Amino acid sequence: MPPESWKKTRGTSIYGSPAARQLYKTSLEETLKEQGSLYAFNMTSSALLDRATLRHNLTEFKVRWLAHIEEWKAENRPATESSHDQQFWGDLLDCFGINARDIYLYQRSAKRASTGRTGKIDLFMPGKVIGEAKSLGVNLDDAHNQALDYLLGGTIPNSQLPPYVICSNFETLRITRLNRDYVGDTADWDVTFSLDEIDDHVEQLAFLADYETSEYREEEQASLEASRLMVDLFRAMNGDDVDEAVGDEAPTTPEEEDERVMRTSVYLTRILFLLFGDDAGLWDTPHLFADFVRNETTPESLGPQLNELFRILNTPEDKRSKRLPGTLAKFPYVNGAIFADTLEPEYFDYAMRQALLNACDFDWSKIDVSVFGSLFQLVKSKEARRGDGEHYTSKTNIMKTIGPLFLDELREQTDKLVSSPATPVRKLEEFRDSLATHIFCDPACGAGNFLLTAYKELRRIETDLIVAIRQRRGEMGMSLNIEWEQKLSIGQFYGFELNWWPAKIAETAMFLVDHQANKELANAVGRPPQRLPISITAHIHHGNALGVDWGEVLPESAGGGRRLSSATRRLLVRA
């Protein structure tokens, strides 16, 4: 349990502001409901506004702003963007449950591609929408082209490029769903309508209410499909009669688990790592594991050959046999705990091998590791296996919790530093380095989905800072050692989990999400850090957080002692 001195800082250091505490409490009531219900959360029950409510809100918005426009015209008052745009955007966002006063939305600095000069974006929500307003009666093509000019200017990081452009001159709105390449003026769709028609266009505006965020949904759908493949493999290895408890009633140690189910669980964790490694570029040879299974095994030989592969992955290259067959010799030394324990060989049949081959055909690089981890832990439950993947906490709801706790604040600070041409490199470096001083802890981490999401989003913040530093130094495109610049580490992430199986998944998943973040960094600057063999791991403590002295598990702060400091620790407290 937390030391007494930490509890005294509860009001500020753990939960942040009173408003953040209240929002955090509300989010937990919506998404987690009670301890253990993480395992039975249905995404469709989240507190998103329904379409009928959105239409009603937009109707009220329309009536109010049509009255404003009539008043301006009657009094011959100018309706300029600078006078009214923030109020207009704020009222529109309010229809979708977004409080514009709580987030950094307006007048973001960005460079224009056409002129090279820095201007101010009227409305910007990273990864979601860019908005430009013009005065009453002005053609919206000007606003649309200005928004694209900012997007192509090079100062908005790739991770923040939004799929939507929304423009308004108060009387008319134009919404564009851009294609992913941001080439010229091409778009997936483009619609223009009058303010009087806005409540007929709920579908085109629904992305503001998180009904559609394409990246999240694609990842979630891929994760659902991946979990079904793991269910098929589990069934092939154990039959469909296995019905182990999950949640509070689950076995807390491997020794309490049915031996066959325990062995299958460890097998599946290792196979997950190998499947992910094939598609995410962990090996020098693409699809090395799939080719090994497909070309060098039979149903009868697969089990012993997998065990030999597990042994090789846990053996340094200089200690391996010189006569190792060519394919096995191509696998790198992994290290870490994933392949450390020796398992009794599993004997496969045709159906089991086919289930594994089906899994090999899937692109595992597309999964949201946090969503998949939540689903993966449920394969032992007969009811969950038949539930077609509805039991998980969506990334949208995870973000509702961790955003107000710390992520929104760090993102806002980053955006202000990056977008201002006056920010010196030293300030960017100091803020980047400060990210590596925080400790993140989830005392009831389950399969780690809150920790995984937090790490992935923090790495995106760090990547934006690294790109900004290189741009200011004129080093973009240079082959530099990225390990000098990339400081944030999964070693800063701690979790407590009572049940052994989710804890095992969380530890493995943290490495996978680290690799995904490295690939995003490589896409931005050209070269990822090297993580194999594994030398840094997340600290997932198998045990009850209420019965453990946290001071013995979490590291001391930079200033010595174990007093909780907001500058050095950020806790995802979910108890």
C-alpha positions in Angstrom: 0.0 0.0 0.0 1.2 3.6 -0.5 3.4 5.0 2.3 1.7 7.5 4.6 3.7 10.4 3.3 2.4 9.8 -0.2 -1.2 9.9 1.0 -0.7 13.4 2.2 0.0 14.5 -1.4 -3.2 12.8 -2.7 -5.0 16.1 -3.5 -2.4 17.3 -6.0 0.3 14.9 -6.9 -1.7 11.8 -7.6 -4.9 13.1 -9.0 -4.0 16.6 -10.2 -6.5 19.4 -9.9 -10.0 19.0 -8.2 -11.6 19.2 -11.6 -9.3 16.4 -12.9 -10.2 14.3 -9.8 -13.9 14.7 -10.5 -13.5 13.9 -14.2 -11.3 10.9 -13.3 -13.9 9.6 -10.9 -16.7 10.0 -13.5 -14.6 8.3 -16.1 -14.0 5.4 -13.9 -17.6 5.0 -13.1 -18.4 4.9 -16.8 -15.6 2.6 -17.9 -14.6 0.4 -15.0 -17.7 0.6 -12.7 -16.1 -1.4 -10.0 -12.9 -3.3 -9.4 -12.9 -6.4 -11.6 -15.4 -5.1 -14.1 -12.6 -4.2 -16.5 -13.1 -7.8 -17.7 -16.7 -7.2 -18.7 -16.9 -3.8 -20.2 -19.0 -3.4 -23.3 -17.8 -0.6 -25.6 -21.3 0.2 -26.8 -22.3 1.2 -23.2 -19.8 4.1 -23.1 -21.1 7.5 -22.3 -20.9 8.8 -25.9 -23.8 11.1 -26.9 -26.4 9.3 -29.0 -27.3 10.7 -32.4 -30.7 11.9 -31.3 -29.1 14.0 -28.6 -26.5 15.3 -31.1 -29.2 16.3 -33.5 -31.1 18.1 -30.7 -27.9 20.0 -29.7 -27.2 21.0 -33.3 -30.7 22.3 -33.7 -30.3 24.5 -30.7 -26.9 25.6 -32.0 -28.4 26.5 -35.4 -31.3 28.5 -33.9 -28.9 30.5 -31.7 -26.4 31.3 -34.4 -29.0 32.1 -37.0 -30.3 34.7 -34.6 -26.8 36.1 -34.2 -26.4 36.4 -37.9 -29.8 38.2 -38.3 -28.8 40.6 -35.6 -25.5 41.4 -37.3 -27.3 42.0 -40.6 -30.0 44.2 -39.0 -27.5 46.4 -37.3 -25.0 46.4 -40.2 -22.4 45.0 -37.8 -19.4 43.2 -39.4 -19.2 39.5 -38.6 -15.4 38.9 -38.9 -13.7 35.7 -38.0 -11.5 37.4 -35.4 -14.5 38.7 -33.5 -16.7 35.5 -33.3 -14.8 32.4 -34.5 -13.8 31.1 -31.1 -17.3 31.5 -29.7 -18.7 29.7 -32.8 -16.2 26.8 -32.6 -16.7 26.5 -28.8 -20.5 26.4 -29.2 -20.3 23.8 -32.0 -17.9 21.6 -30.0 -20.1 21.9 -26.9 -22.9 20.1 -29.0 -20.6 17.0 -28.9 -19.7 17.2 -25.2 -16.3 18.9 -25.8 -15.5 21.7 -23.4 -13.2 23.9 -25.5 -12.1 25.8 -22.4 -10.4 22.7 -21.0 -8.1 22.0 -23.9 -5.6 23.8 -26.1 -7.6 24.4 -29.3 -7.3 27.9 -30.7 -4.7 30.0 -32.5 -2.0 27.3 -32.8 1.2 28.5 -34.6 2.1 26.6 -37.7 4.1 27.3 -40.9 2.3 27.7 -44.3 3.7 25.6 -47.2 3.1 28.3 -49.8 4.9 31.2 -48.1 7.1 29.6 -45.4 5.7 32.1 -42.9 4.2 31.2 -39.6 0.5 31.8 -39.0 -2.2 30.9 -36.6 -4.6 28.0 -37.1 -8.1 29.0 -35.9 -9.0 25.5 -34.5 -6.8 22.5 -34.1 -7.5 19.2 -32.3 -4.4 17.0 -32.9 -5.2 13.8 -34.8 -8.8 14.9 -35.3 -9.6 18.2 -37.0 -8.3 21.5 -38.3 -10.7 24.4 -38.6 -10.5 27.7 -40.4 -13.2 30.5 -40.2 -13.7 33.4 -42.5 -15.9 36.4 -42.2 -19.6 36.4 -43.2 -20.0 35.9 -47.0 -16.4 35.0 -47.7 -15.9 32.0 -50.1 -14.9 28.9 -48.1 -12.4 27.7 -50.7 -10.0 30.3 -49.2 -10.5 28.8 -45.7 -10.1 25.2 -47.0 -6.9 26.0 -48.9 -5.5 27.8 -45.9 -6.1 24.7 -43.7 -4.3 22.5 -46.3 -1.5 25.0 -46.5 -0.9 24.6 -42.8 -1.0 20.8 -42.9 1.6 20.7 -45.7 3.8 23.3 -44.0 6.0 20.7 -42.2 5.6 22.0 -38.6 2.6 19.8 -37.6 4.0 16.4 -36.6 2.8 13.3 -38.5 1.2 11.9 -35.4 -1.0 15.0 -35.1 -2.1 15.3 -38.7 -5.9 15.3 -38.6 -8.2 13.5 -41.1 -10.8 16.2 -41.1 -11.0 19.9 -42.2 -13.9 22.0 -41.2 -14.4 25.5 -42.5 -17.1 28.1 -41.8 -18.1 31.7 -42.7 -20.9 31.4 -40.0 -23.7 31.0 -42.6 -22.1 28.0 -44.4 -19.9 25.0 -43.4 -17.7 22.8 -45.4 -16.4 19.5 -44.0 -13.7 17.4 -45.7 -12.5 13.9 -44.9 -8.9 13.9 -46.2 -7.2 10.9 -47.6 -4.2 9.7 -45.6 -1.5 11.1 -48.0 -2.6 14.8 -47.8 -1.7 15.1 -51.4 -3.1 18.4 -52.9 -6.8 18.8 -52.5 -7.8 15.1 -52.8 -10.3 13.8 -50.2 -12.4 10.8 -49.3 -15.4 13.0 -49.2 -16.3 16.7 -49.1 -19.7 18.2 -48.2 -20.9 21.9 -48.0 -24.1 22.9 -46.4 -25.8 25.9 -44.9 -26.0 26.5 -41.1 -29.8 26.0 -41.4 -29.1 22.4 -42.5 -26.5 21.5 -39.9 -28.8 19.2 -37.9 -29.2 17.1 -41.0 -25.5 16.4 -41.1 -25.0 14.6 -37.8 -23.2 11.7 -39.7 -20.6 14.0 -41.2 -19.9 15.7 -37.8 -20.1 12.6 -35.7 -16.3 12.2 -35.6 -16.3 15.1 -33.0 -18.2 12.8 -30.6 -15.6 10.0 -31.2 -18.1 7.9 -33.3 -15.4 7.7 -35.8 -11.7 8.0 -35.2 -10.4 5.9 -38.0 -7.0 5.0 -36.5 -8.6 3.8 -33.2 -11.3 1.9 -35.0 -9.0 0.2 -37.4 -6.7 -0.9 -34.6 -9.6 -2.1 -32.5 -11.1 -4.1 -35.4 -7.6 -5.6 -36.0 -7.4 -6.4 -32.3 -10.7 -8.1 -32.3 -9.8 -10.3 -35.3 -6.4 -11.1 -33.7 -8.2 -12.2 -30.5 -10.4 -14.5 -32.5 -7.4 -16.1 -34.0 -6.0 -16.7 -30.5 -9.3 -18.1 -29.4 -9.2 -20.5 -32.4 -5.7 -21.6 -31.4 -6.6 -22.0 -27.8 -9.6 -24.2 -28.7 -7.5 -26.3 -31.1 -5.0 -26.9 -28.3 -7.5 -27.5 -25.4 -11.0 -28.1 -26.9 -13.9 -25.8 -26.1 -14.8 -27.3 -22.7 -12.1 -25.5 -20.8 -13.7 -22.8 -18.6 -11.4 -21.0 -16.3 -12.5 -18.0 -14.2 -11.3 -14.5 -15.1 -11.2 -11.4 -13.0 -11.3 -11.6 -9.3 -11.9 -15.4 -9.3 -9.1 -16.2 -11.7 -6.1 -18.3 -10.4 -3.6 -16.0 -8.9 -0.5 -18.2 -9.5 0.5 -20.7 -12.2 0.4 -23.4 -9.6 -3.3 -22.9 -9.0 -4.0 -23.1 -12.7 -4.9 -26.3 -14.5 -1.5 -27.6 -15.7 -2.5 -27.9 -19.4 -4.2 -24.5 -19.4 -1.2 -23.0 -17.8 1.1 -24.5 -20.4 -1.1 -23.4 -23.2 -1.3 -19.9 -21.8 2.5 -19.5 -21.8 2.7 -21.1 -25.3 0.3 -18.5 -26.6 2.2 -15.6 -25.0 5.3 -16.8 -26.8 3.5 -17.4 -30.1 2.1 -13.9 -29.8 5.6 -12.4 -29.6 6.7 -14.4 -32.6 3.7 -13.5 -34.7 4.1 -9.8 -33.8 7.8 -10.0 -34.5 7.1 -11.3 -38.0 5.0 -8.3 -39.1 6.5 -5.6 -37.0 10.1 -6.0 -38.2 11.7 -7.6 -35.1 13.8 -9.9 -37.4 16.1 -9.0 -40.2 14.3 -11.6 -42.4 10.6 -10.7 -42.9 8.0 -13.4 -41.9 10.7 -15.6 -40.5 8.5 -17.4 -38.0 5.6 -18.0 -40.5 8.1 -19.4 -43.0 9.6 -21.6 -40.3 6.2 -23.0 -39.4 5.0 -23.4 -43.0 8.1 -24.8 -44.6 10.0 -26.7 -41.9 7.4 -28.3 -39.6 4.8 -31.0 -39.8 1.9 -31.5 -37.3 4.0 -34.2 -35.6 7.2 -32.2 -35.4 5.8 -28.7 -34.7 5.7 -29.0 -30.9 9.3 -30.2 -30.3 10.5 -27.7 -33.0 8.8 -24.8 -31.2 10.4 -25.8 -28.0 13.8 -25.8 -29.7 13.0 -22.3 -31.1 12.1 -21.0 -27.7 15.4 -22.3 -26.4 17.3 -20.6 -29.2 15.6 -17.3 -28.7 16.8 -17.4 -25.1 20.4 -18.2 -26.1 23.0 -15.6 -27.1 24.3 -16.0 -30.6 27.9 -16.7 -29.4 26.7 -19.6 -27.3 24.6 -21.3 -29.9 25.7 -24.4 -31.9 27.8 -23.7 -35.0 25.7 -26.4 -36.8 22.4 -24.7 -36.1 20.1 -25.0 -39.2 19.9 -21.9 -41.2 16.4 -20.7 -40.4 16.8 -21.1 -36.7 20.2 -19.4 -36.8 18.4 -16.3 -38.2 16.4 -15.7 -35.1 18.0 -13.1 -32.8 18.7 -13.4 -29.1 15.7 -12.0 -27.3 16.6 -12.2 -23.6 14.1 -11.1 -21.0 11.6 -13.4 -19.3 9.5 -14.3 -22.3 11.4 -17.4 -23.3 13.3 -18.1 -20.0 11.3 -21.0 -18.6 11.6 -24.5 -20.1 8.2 -26.0 -21.1 7.1 -29.5 -21.6 6.8 -30.0 -25.3 3.3 -29.6 -26.8 2.2 -32.1 -29.3 0.3 -30.6 -32.2 -2.2 -32.2 -34.6 -3.3 -31.0 -38.1 -6.0 -28.7 -36.7 -3.7 -27.1 -34.2 -1.0 -26.5 -36.8 -3.6 -25.1 -39.2 -4.9 -22.7 -36.5 -1.3 -21.5 -36.0 -0.8 -21.0 -39.8 -4.1 -19.0 -39.9 -2.7 -16.8 -37.2 0.6 -16.4 -39.2 -1.4 -15.1 -42.2 -2.8 -12.2 -40.2 -0.9 -8.8 -40.0 -0.1 -8.5 -36.3 1.5 -5.1 -36.7 -2.0 -3.5 -37.0 -3.2 -4.4 -33.6 -3.8 -2.0 -30.7 -1.8 -3.9 -28.1 -3.8 -2.5 -25.2 -7.1 -3.7 -26.6 -5.7 -7.0 -27.7 -4.2 -7.6 -24.2 -7.5 -7.1 -22.6 -9.1 -9.6 -24.9 -6.2 -12.1 -24.8 -6.5 -12.6 -21.1 -10.1 -13.9 -21.6 -9.3 -16.9 -23.9 -9.7 -19.2 -20.9 -13.3 -18.2 -20.2 -15.9 -20.2 -22.2 -18.4 -17.3 -22.0 -15.9 -14.7 -23.2 -14.7 -17.0 -26.1 -18.3 -17.0 -27.3 -18.8 -13.2 -26.8 -17.1 -12.3 -30.1 -14.8 -9.8 -28.4 -17.2 -7.3 -26.7 -15.4 -7.4 -23.3 -12.8 -4.7 -23.3 -12.2 -1.1 -22.4 -11.9 0.9 -25.6 -9.0 3.2 -26.2 -11.4 6.1 -26.3 -12.4 5.5 -22.8 -8.9 4.9 -21.6 -8.0 8.3 -23.0 -10.9 9.8 -21.2 -9.3 8.7 -18.0 -5.6 9.3 -18.6 -6.1 12.6 -20.6 -7.2 14.7 -17.6 -4.8 13.0 -15.2 -1.6 14.0 -17.0 -1.6 13.4 -20.8 -3.6 16.5 -21.9 -1.2 18.7 -19.8 1.9 17.2 -21.3 0.4 17.4 -24.9 -0.5 21.0 -24.4 2.9 21.9 -23.2 4.5 20.1 -26.1 2.2 21.7 -28.7 3.0 25.2 -27.3 6.8 24.6 -27.4 6.8 22.9 -30.8 4.5 25.4 -32.5 6.3 28.5 -31.4 9.2 29.5 -33.7 10.7 31.4 -30.7 11.2 28.1 -28.6 15.0 27.4 -28.4 16.4 23.9 -28.9 17.5 23.9 -25.3 13.9 24.3 -24.0 12.7 21.5 -26.3 15.5 19.2 -25.1 14.8 20.0 -21.4 11.1 19.2 -21.8 12.0 16.0 -23.7 14.4 14.9 -21.0 11.8 15.7 -18.3 9.5 13.0 -19.7 12.1 10.4 -18.7 11.9 11.5 -15.1 8.3 10.5 -14.5 7.3 7.2 -13.0 3.9 5.7 -14.0 2.1 3.2 -11.9 -1.2 1.4 -12.2 -2.0 -0.5 -8.9 -4.6 -2.7 -10.6 -3.1 -3.0 -14.1 -4.8 -6.2 -15.4 -3.3 -6.8 -18.8 -1.8 -3.4 -18.8 -4.1 -1.5 -21.1 -3.9 1.8 -19.2 -0.1 1.6 -19.0 0.2 0.6 -22.7 -1.9 3.4 -23.9 -0.1 5.9 -21.7 3.3 4.8 -23.0 2.2 4.9 -26.6 0.8 8.4 -26.4 3.8 9.7 -24.4 6.2 8.2 -27.0 4.2 10.2 -29.6 4.8 13.3 -27.6 8.5 12.5 -27.4 8.7 11.8 -31.1 7.2 15.2 -31.9 9.8 16.9 -29.7 12.6 14.9 -31.3 11.4 16.0 -34.8 11.2 19.6 -33.7 14.7 19.5 -32.3 16.1 18.0 -35.5 14.2 20.5 -37.7 15.6 23.5 -35.7 19.1 22.0 -36.0 18.8 21.2 -39.7 19.4 17.5 -39.0 16.3 16.0 -40.6 17.3 13.1 -42.8 20.7 12.7 -41.2 21.7 9.2 -40.0 22.2 10.0 -36.3 22.2 7.7 -33.3 18.6 8.0 -32.2 19.4 6.3 -28.9 21.0 9.6 -27.7 17.7 11.4 -28.3 15.0 8.9 -27.3 14.9 8.9 -23.5 11.4 7.7 -22.5 11.5 4.0 -21.4 9.1 1.2 -20.5 11.3 0.9 -17.4 9.5 3.9 -16.1 6.2 1.9 -16.0 5.0 -0.1 -13.0 2.0 -2.2 -12.4 0.5 -4.4 -9.7 -1.7 -7.3 -10.7 -3.1 -10.1 -8.5 -3.5 -12.7 -11.2 -0.5 -14.2 -12.9 -1.9 -14.5 -16.5 -2.8 -10.8 -17.0 0.5 -9.8 -15.4 2.4 -12.0 -17.9 0.5 -10.5 -20.8 1.1 -6.9 -19.5 4.9 -7.5 -19.3 5.0 -8.9 -22.9 2.6 -6.3 -24.3 4.8 -3.5 -23.0 7.6 -4.7 -25.1 5.3 -4.9 -28.2 4.0 -1.4 -27.8 7.5 -0.1 -27.3 8.4 -1.6 -30.7 5.3 0.0 -32.3 6.4 3.3 -30.9 9.9 2.7 -32.3 8.5 2.2 -35.7 6.6 5.4 -35.5 9.8 7.2 -34.5 11.6 5.6 -37.4 8.9 6.8 -39.8 9.5 10.3 -38.5 13.3 10.4 -38.3 14.5 7.4 -40.3 16.1 5.1 -37.7 14.6 3.3 -34.7 16.4 2.4 -31.5 17.5 -1.2 -31.2 15.8 -3.1 -28.4 17.0 -6.7 -28.9 18.3 -8.3 -26.8 15.8 -7.0 -24.3 17.6 -5.1 -21.5 14.8 -2.9 -20.2 11.4 -4.2 -19.2 8.3 -2.8 -17.6 7.9 -3.6 -13.9 4.8 -5.7 -13.5 4.6 -6.8 -9.9 2.6 -10.0 -9.4 0.7 -9.4 -6.2 -2.0 -7.5 -4.4 -1.2 -3.7 -4.4 -3.1 -3.3 -1.1 -0.7 -5.8 0.6 2.5 -4.5 -0.8 4.7 -1.6 0.4 4.9 0.5 -2.7 8.1 2.0 -1.5 9.8 -1.3 -1.9 8.6 -1.7 -5.5 8.7 1.9 -6.9 12.1 3.6 -7.2 13.2 6.6 -5.2 12.6 10.0 -6.6 15.4 12.1 -8.1 15.8 14.0 -4.9 16.1 11.0 -2.6 13.5 9.4 -0.4 10.1 8.1 -1.5 7.9 11.1 -1.1 5.6 11.4 -4.1 6.4 14.4 -6.3 4.3 15.6 -9.2 7.5 16.3 -11.0 8.8 12.8 -10.8 5.7 10.5 -10.6 2.4 10.2 -12.4 0.1 7.5 -11.0 -2.7 5.9 -12.9 -4.6 5.2 -9.6 -7.6 2.9 -10.3 -8.4 1.5 -6.9 
